[in-house]
Amino acid sequence: MKMMSELRFPLKKDTSRKIIHIDMDAFFASVEERDHPELVGHPLVIARHPSDTGGKGVV
């Protein structure tokens, strides 16, 4: 198996396109824990409001 330093990757000069992944569920959970310290250490569910989905959803 080759080490990462031994692998050769083609360098692309066009860096105008960026793909960014943001885990907003973790962000919202952190904000809720910050605003409500009593929630720290308890399981949290991040979900849409039922009125946004017609009252349907699975957790």
N, CA, C and O atoms as CSV, one atom per row, in Angstrom:
chain,resi,resn,atom,element,x,y,z
A,1,MET,N,N,0.847,-1.173,0.000
A,1,MET,CA,C,0.000,0.000,0.000
A,1,MET,C,C,0.896,1.241,0.000
A,1,MET,O,O,1.889,1.309,0.725
A,2,LYS,N,N,0.527,2.210,-0.821
A,2,LYS,CA,C,1.320,3.434,-0.901
A,2,LYS,C,C,0.911,4.405,0.197
A,2,LYS,O,O,-0.245,4.448,0.618
A,3,MET,N,N,1.867,5.162,0.638
A,3,MET,CA,C,1.594,6.231,1.595
A,3,MET,C,C,0.991,7.404,0.833
A,3,MET,O,O,1.213,7.550,-0.369
A,4,MET,N,N,0.236,8.230,1.525
A,4,MET,CA,C,-0.386,9.387,0.880
A,4,MET,C,C,0.652,10.278,0.215
A,4,MET,O,O,0.394,10.832,-0.854
A,5,SER,N,N,1.813,10.425,0.826
A,5,SER,CA,C,2.841,11.295,0.257
A,5,SER,C,C,3.386,10.735,-1.052
A,5,SER,O,O,3.961,11.477,-1.848
A,6,GLU,N,N,3.213,9.443,-1.283
A,6,GLU,CA,C,3.712,8.831,-2.508
A,6,GLU,C,C,2.703,8.907,-3.647
A,6,GLU,O,O,3.076,8.745,-4.809
A,7,LEU,N,N,1.451,9.147,-3.339
A,7,LEU,CA,C,0.430,9.208,-4.375
A,7,LEU,C,C,0.539,10.508,-5.150
A,7,LEU,O,O,0.904,11.546,-4.599
A,8,ARG,N,N,0.226,10.441,-6.409
A,8,ARG,CA,C,0.263,11.631,-7.261
A,8,ARG,C,C,-1.163,11.987,-7.657
A,8,ARG,O,O,-1.880,11.160,-8.220
A,9,PHE,N,N,-1.565,13.189,-7.372
A,9,PHE,CA,C,-2.885,13.670,-7.735
A,9,PHE,C,C,-2.731,14.771,-8.768
A,9,PHE,O,O,-1.845,15.616,-8.642
A,10,PRO,N,N,-3.578,14.776,-9.788
A,10,PRO,CA,C,-3.491,15.864,-10.766
A,10,PRO,C,C,-3.899,17.183,-10.110
A,10,PRO,O,O,-4.915,17.255,-9.419
A,11,LEU,N,N,-3.117,18.194,-10.329
A,11,LEU,CA,C,-3.441,19.515,-9.795
A,11,LEU,C,C,-4.301,20.251,-10.798
A,11,LEU,O,O,-3.973,20.317,-11.982
A,12,LYS,N,N,-5.393,20.798,-10.325
A,12,LYS,CA,C,-6.278,21.556,-11.195
A,12,LYS,C,C,-6.073,23.035,-10.917
A,12,LYS,O,O,-6.011,23.465,-9.765
A,13,LYS,N,N,-5.969,23.795,-11.980
A,13,LYS,CA,C,-5.751,25.224,-11.811
A,13,LYS,C,C,-7.049,25.986,-11.589
A,13,LYS,O,O,-7.033,27.090,-11.046
A,14,ASP,N,N,-8.183,25.403,-12.006
A,14,ASP,CA,C,-9.464,26.074,-11.834
A,14,ASP,C,C,-9.983,25.794,-10.425
A,14,ASP,O,O,-10.463,24.697,-10.141
A,15,THR,N,N,-9.885,26.772,-9.562
A,15,THR,CA,C,-10.356,26.607,-8.186
A,15,THR,C,C,-11.598,27.451,-7.917
A,15,THR,O,O,-11.895,27.770,-6.766
A,16,SER,N,N,-12.325,27.813,-8.972
A,16,SER,CA,C,-13.487,28.679,-8.799
A,16,SER,C,C,-14.681,27.945,-8.188
A,16,SER,O,O,-15.538,28.577,-7.571
A,17,ARG,N,N,-14.749,26.639,-8.347
A,17,ARG,CA,C,-15.877,25.882,-7.811
A,17,ARG,C,C,-15.493,25.292,-6.457
A,17,ARG,O,O,-14.454,24.649,-6.313
A,18,LYS,N,N,-16.344,25.524,-5.485
A,18,LYS,CA,C,-16.113,25.003,-4.143
A,18,LYS,C,C,-17.339,24.210,-3.704
A,18,LYS,O,O,-18.472,24.611,-3.968
A,19,ILE,N,N,-17.112,23.106,-3.046
A,19,ILE,CA,C,-18.194,22.328,-2.457
A,19,ILE,C,C,-17.962,22.326,-0.953
A,19,ILE,O,O,-16.911,21.901,-0.472
A,20,ILE,N,N,-18.958,22.805,-0.221
A,20,ILE,CA,C,-18.840,22.905,1.225
A,20,ILE,C,C,-19.989,22.126,1.852
A,20,ILE,O,O,-21.149,22.321,1.491
A,21,HIS,N,N,-19.665,21.251,2.782
A,21,HIS,CA,C,-20.692,20.507,3.519
A,21,HIS,C,C,-20.759,21.073,4.932
A,21,HIS,O,O,-19.751,21.137,5.635
A,22,ILE,N,N,-21.940,21.477,5.333
A,22,ILE,CA,C,-22.138,22.007,6.674
A,22,ILE,C,C,-23.193,21.155,7.361
A,22,ILE,O,O,-24.309,21.019,6.860
A,23,ASP,N,N,-22.848,20.588,8.493
A,23,ASP,CA,C,-23.790,19.777,9.260
A,23,ASP,C,C,-24.609,20.713,10.141
A,23,ASP,O,O,-24.243,20.975,11.286
A,24,MET,N,N,-25.715,21.214,9.605
A,24,MET,CA,C,-26.527,22.188,10.329
A,24,MET,C,C,-27.256,21.561,11.513
A,24,MET,O,O,-27.567,22.259,12.478
A,25,ASP,N,N,-27.538,20.254,11.462
A,25,ASP,CA,C,-28.189,19.615,12.602
A,25,ASP,C,C,-27.318,19.749,13.849
A,25,ASP,O,O,-27.816,20.074,14.927
A,26,ALA,N,N,-26.021,19.496,13.699
A,26,ALA,CA,C,-25.108,19.628,14.835
A,26,ALA,C,C,-25.042,21.079,15.305
A,26,ALA,O,O,-24.952,21.339,16.504
A,27,PHE,N,N,-25.086,22.018,14.371
A,27,PHE,CA,C,-25.068,23.437,14.729
A,27,PHE,C,C,-26.299,23.790,15.555
A,27,PHE,O,O,-26.181,24.395,16.621
A,28,PHE,N,N,-27.481,23.414,15.065
A,28,PHE,CA,C,-28.713,23.742,15.782
A,28,PHE,C,C,-28.751,23.071,17.155
A,28,PHE,O,O,-29.228,23.668,18.120
A,29,ALA,N,N,-28.257,21.844,17.250
A,29,ALA,CA,C,-28.206,21.165,18.548
A,29,ALA,C,C,-27.275,21.910,19.499
A,29,ALA,O,O,-27.588,22.055,20.681
A,30,SER,N,N,-26.146,22.379,19.002
A,30,SER,CA,C,-25.208,23.137,19.837
A,30,SER,C,C,-25.822,24.436,20.328
A,30,SER,O,O,-25.627,24.826,21.479
A,31,VAL,N,N,-26.564,25.107,19.455
A,31,VAL,CA,C,-27.221,26.358,19.847
A,31,VAL,C,C,-28.259,26.091,20.936
A,31,VAL,O,O,-28.350,26.840,21.908
A,32,GLU,N,N,-29.036,25.028,20.774
A,32,GLU,CA,C,-30.037,24.701,21.797
A,32,GLU,C,C,-29.377,24.366,23.126
A,32,GLU,O,O,-29.872,24.764,24.181
A,33,GLU,N,N,-28.256,23.633,23.086
A,33,GLU,CA,C,-27.542,23.322,24.326
A,33,GLU,C,C,-26.966,24.581,24.964
A,33,GLU,O,O,-26.934,24.703,26.188
A,34,ARG,N,N,-26.514,25.509,24.140
A,34,ARG,CA,C,-25.992,26.772,24.667
A,34,ARG,C,C,-27.109,27.570,25.337
A,34,ARG,O,O,-26.931,28.104,26.432
A,35,ASP,N,N,-28.263,27.647,24.670
A,35,ASP,CA,C,-29.377,28.438,25.187
A,35,ASP,C,C,-30.130,27.740,26.323
A,35,ASP,O,O,-30.768,28.396,27.147
A,36,HIS,N,N,-30.050,26.412,26.360
A,36,HIS,CA,C,-30.764,25.626,27.376
A,36,HIS,C,C,-29.794,24.605,27.975
A,36,HIS,O,O,-29.817,23.437,27.587
A,37,PRO,N,N,-28.942,25.028,28.913
A,37,PRO,CA,C,-27.920,24.136,29.481
A,37,PRO,C,C,-28.492,22.854,30.087
A,37,PRO,O,O,-27.778,21.860,30.212
A,38,GLU,N,N,-29.762,22.867,30.461
A,38,GLU,CA,C,-30.365,21.655,31.032
A,38,GLU,C,C,-30.469,20.527,30.000
A,38,GLU,O,O,-30.691,19.374,30.370
A,39,LEU,N,N,-30.311,20.843,28.726
A,39,LEU,CA,C,-30.362,19.828,27.665
A,39,LEU,C,C,-29.020,19.132,27.439
A,39,LEU,O,O,-28.964,18.085,26.793
A,40,VAL,N,N,-27.944,19.708,27.967
A,40,VAL,CA,C,-26.608,19.135,27.753
A,40,VAL,C,C,-26.578,17.707,28.300
A,40,VAL,O,O,-26.984,17.456,29.435
A,41,GLY,N,N,-26.098,16.790,27.486
A,41,GLY,CA,C,-26.002,15.392,27.890
A,41,GLY,C,C,-27.244,14.572,27.602
A,41,GLY,O,O,-27.261,13.363,27.833
A,42,HIS,N,N,-28.286,15.223,27.099
A,42,HIS,CA,C,-29.518,14.516,26.747
A,42,HIS,C,C,-29.616,14.392,25.228
A,42,HIS,O,O,-29.126,15.260,24.506
A,43,PRO,N,N,-30.244,13.323,24.733
A,43,PRO,CA,C,-30.429,13.195,23.282
A,43,PRO,C,C,-31.304,14.334,22.748
A,43,PRO,O,O,-32.305,14.699,23.364
A,44,LEU,N,N,-30.921,14.881,21.614
A,44,LEU,CA,C,-31.696,15.936,20.963
A,44,LEU,C,C,-32.102,15.477,19.573
A,44,LEU,O,O,-31.338,14.800,18.885
A,45,VAL,N,N,-33.300,15.845,19.168
A,45,VAL,CA,C,-33.775,15.552,17.818
A,45,VAL,C,C,-33.928,16.872,17.082
A,45,VAL,O,O,-34.570,17.796,17.581
A,46,ILE,N,N,-33.343,16.962,15.904
A,46,ILE,CA,C,-33.481,18.142,15.061
A,46,ILE,C,C,-34.416,17.752,13.924
A,46,ILE,O,O,-34.097,16.874,13.122
A,47,ALA,N,N,-35.566,18.403,13.859
A,47,ALA,CA,C,-36.561,18.046,12.845
A,47,ALA,C,C,-37.319,19.289,12.406
A,47,ALA,O,O,-37.276,20.330,13.063
A,48,ARG,N,N,-38.007,19.161,11.292
A,48,ARG,CA,C,-38.848,20.258,10.805
A,48,ARG,C,C,-40.117,20.339,11.637
A,48,ARG,O,O,-40.553,19.352,12.229
A,49,HIS,N,N,-40.694,21.512,11.673
A,49,HIS,CA,C,-41.963,21.702,12.376
A,49,HIS,C,C,-43.048,20.922,11.629
A,49,HIS,O,O,-43.070,20.936,10.399
A,50,PRO,N,N,-43.948,20.244,12.346
A,50,PRO,CA,C,-44.979,19.437,11.676
A,50,PRO,C,C,-45.819,20.211,10.663
A,50,PRO,O,O,-46.268,19.637,9.671
A,51,SER,N,N,-46.037,21.498,10.895
A,51,SER,CA,C,-46.850,22.261,9.940
A,51,SER,C,C,-46.134,22.435,8.599
A,51,SER,O,O,-46.777,22.696,7.582
A,52,ASP,N,N,-44.804,22.290,8.592
A,52,ASP,CA,C,-44.044,22.382,7.338
A,52,ASP,C,C,-44.177,21.121,6.493
A,52,ASP,O,O,-43.980,21.164,5.279
A,53,THR,N,N,-44.508,20.005,7.124
A,53,THR,CA,C,-44.549,18.722,6.420
A,53,THR,C,C,-45.949,18.122,6.397
A,53,THR,O,O,-46.112,16.956,6.037
A,54,GLY,N,N,-46.943,18.886,6.769
A,54,GLY,CA,C,-48.301,18.349,6.814
A,54,GLY,C,C,-48.513,17.396,7.973
A,54,GLY,O,O,-49.422,16.566,7.940
A,55,GLY,N,N,-47.675,17.507,9.008
A,55,GLY,CA,C,-47.818,16.660,10.182
A,55,GLY,C,C,-47.214,15.287,10.028
A,55,GLY,O,O,-47.425,14.419,10.874
A,56,LYS,N,N,-46.456,15.071,8.949
A,56,LYS,CA,C,-45.863,13.756,8.718
A,56,LYS,C,C,-44.361,13.826,8.960
A,56,LYS,O,O,-43.719,14.830,8.650
A,57,GLY,N,N,-43.823,12.781,9.501
A,57,GLY,CA,C,-42.389,12.717,9.723
A,57,GLY,C,C,-42.042,11.508,10.564
A,57,GLY,O,O,-42.889,10.970,11.277
A,58,VAL,N,N,-40.812,11.090,10.479
A,58,VAL,CA,C,-40.344,9.935,11.233
A,58,VAL,C,C,-39.083,10.345,11.970
A,58,VAL,O,O,-38.177,10.951,11.397
A,59,VAL,N,N,-39.042,10.006,13.246
A,59,VAL,CA,C,-37.848,10.285,14.054
A,59,VAL,C,C,-37.359,8.974,14.603
A,59,VAL,O,O,-36.359,8.940,15.320
